[in-house]
Amino acid sequence: MTLPYERYNSIKRTETFLRDLTDSKKTARIPKHIRLQAWACLRHYPTSYYLDLAATKAPNVFETDSPIDELSLLLHDYEDYKK
């Protein structure tokens, strides 16, 4: 059974792995098409803010050490509502 903090950490480690794949200094022997695919995966990858937002809204799915405070959460929801 995967725990919420394990799921959150897995997403963060995946981001690090993909970023390393795009860096030729860290992964010198990776073919260009793999680097481009890793970059494409990162293009819309969630930032730490959105992962923390997801963890705040769904603590049973993700767990973070940096939850979003109530005021910021209200402002975010308001901005989404205006769209």
C-alpha positions, 0 to 999 in steps of 0.5 A: 500500500502506498502512503500519501507521503510516498506518493508525493516523494515519488513525484518529486524524485521523478521530476529530479530524474527527468531533469537529470536526463535533460542535462548532458553534464549529468547524463552524458551518454543519453541519446538526444531523442531521450533527452527531448522526450524527458523535456516534453514530459517536464513541460507541463509537470506540476511545480512544487506549489501545485503539488503542495496545493494538491496535498492540501486539498487531498491529504489522503492522496498526497502528504507534504511538509509545506501545506498551503495556508488557508488564505492562499488557498482561498485566493487560489480558489477565487482566481480559478473561479473568476476564470 
